């Protein structure tokens, strides 16, 4: 399966987007990414996907400098993160990103997630393109309705829509894939290894293993092949050099057969398994608030039970004491789950 660059819809005939990218989100979010970006470039990645929200653009830029890679030999994507009326506008945010990375331009600038005023924000994106601060513009996490709203007043069609995409998202994302195909929008897929990292032991595992056995490949490689054969750019990451080599190794493998693609599709449409791991992988902000509420209730009960131990009856104070310690225990367990909810180092 070749990893040939993919032509975008913006008329650039020479420069094409590399079909596999190293992402600096997930486990690298908010961390110094120098070591890992350098490792990715040395492994053979020529597409680095970062974002203002990842809080590691500076270290991404430092890594580019450390490798000495020529600017024309690496594709840099970053993303605008809407912070509300008091935040930076699209252009100023990009200027700051360029300064952090010591670059004159990025190859691709995306809206990280749909903002409240999509047409206005897209108009600002178009201005950064005209100014030469970016070579292409696109979006991320847009559904069909949001794409349609953007397109109503757009002068430039988004070059890319980056979405969470893997076999378990197939059913949800089919309309998005179809819309993007009809309008020449390239789909980038982040989270392609979800069935391994977040939802193991599900229906996708069996057809993936069967294909891996035939190709003498790993399950991760089969999942990346599946994404590429859907026509998508792969966005993946790992802190381990051997994993990066494994991912790039799909270029040496043959394609999945039509039967294997259908089997993975059908398994994915059955949905991911529901398990404790699924709960662990719920959004960290939700887990944080659950923990806060548990702690509030726990300490409220502890305070009340302390009062009742002095002034209440035996049965009531025993019940309150038990409830208090149960809530404290639940809060501690939830704190552990919160810790585990970080992306694993692949």
Secondary structure, DSSP 4 states (H G I P E B T S, - for coil): -----B--TTS-SS--B-SEEEES-GGGTTS--HHHHHHHHHHT--EEE--GGGT-HHHHHHHHHHHT--GGG-EEEEEE----TTS--HHHHHHHHHHHHT-S-BSEEEESS--S-HHHHHHHHHHHHHHTSBS-EEEES--HHHHHHHHHH-SS--SEEEEE-SGGGHHHHHHHHHHHHHTTPEEEEE-TTHHHHTS-SSTHHHHHHHHHHHHT--HHHHHHHHHHHTTPEEEE--S-HHHHHHHHGGGGSPPPPHHHHHHHHHHHHT-PPPSHHHHHTS-HHHHHHHHHHHHHHHHHHHHHHHHHHHHS-HHHHHHHHHHHHHHHHHHHHHHHHHHHTSPP--
